[in-house]
Amino acid sequence: MVCECVRSAIDGADWGKVAVGLHVTASLGVAQWLGDWDRTLERADDALYVAKRSGRNQVRIASTEQAPPGAVPLPRRRSLTHPKACPGIRRNNARRRAHRRW
């Protein structure tokens, strides 16, 4: 999932150049498009606050129970905690760290 890749990249980035000891995390809420911007953004916002109340630094997907009848559910890919949920992040982070040493 793209949001998990973004969250992981933010969490794994070196923020020490901005401020010594700084560690940045991200909480994200995701919702399925329901054909109405206001309703979709409201559901994404609700998922965001669930992520923040649940300990932050995570991605939460809005419940499909809130979707209207006939809405097509999002396909379930991999678990957000699956080590391969975001291929390339670890490799790219290692590449950036090696580059900084020069």
N, C-alpha and C positions, 0 to 999 in steps of 0.2 A: 504494500500500500504506500502510495506516495507520501501521505502525511506522516507515517512512521519513519520513512527515510529522512524527511525534513527534521522531525523531532530528534532522531538519532544524530544527524549531522550537527545540529545546534548543540546538543548535549556533549558531543565528542570534540567540538572545536576548541582550539586554544584561545581563550579570551584574555590571557595574561597580558597581552599587549595593550588592551583597553584599560585594564586596571589590575594591579597585582592581586592574585587570589580570586579573581572574578570567575564564577562558574554560572553559565546561563543555561536554563532549561526552557522547555516549551510544553504547554498544554494545548491540545487541539480538539475541537469538536467537529464531527463530520455528519452530514445529513444527506439523504437521498433527495434528488430534485423531485418536487411534487407538482410542478407546473405553476407554482406561485412563489415568488421571491420571498414575500413576507413570512409565509408559513415555513418554507425551507430554512431561512435564516433563523427563525425562532427555534426550530428543532436543533440546528447546529449550535446555537447559543446555549440551549439547555444541555446539550452533550458536553460543551466546553466547561460549563459550571460543574457538571458531574465529575469531569476529569480533575478539576481544581479541588473539589471537596474530597476526592479519593486519593489525594496525595501528590497531585501535580506531576509534571513531566511524563505525560502519557497521552494517548489518543483514545478518544471515546466516540463511538458511532451511535447516532440517534436510534432509538428503538424503532423497529418496523411496525410495532403496535400502534404508533402514532400516525402511520401512513394511512391515507384514505383507501377505501376498498378499490381494488383494481390496480394499485401501484405495483410496479415491478420491483421486487427486492434486489438489492445489490448482490452480485455474486460474492461468495465467501472465498477468499483466496487462501491465505495462510494466516496462522495465528500471529498477532502483532508481536508476540514474544518469541516467535520462531527465529532461530539464529540466521536463517536465510531469508527473512522477511524483507530485507533491504540489501540485496547483493551489491557489492562494490564499495559500501561505506567504509568498512574496515580497511580495505585495500587502499582507497583514496586517502583516508586519514593517515595511514602509514606512509604513503607517498609524500603527503604534505609535511609530516614530521621530519622525514629524511631530507626534504628540500630545505627546511629551516636551518638544518645543521650547517649548511654551506654558508 
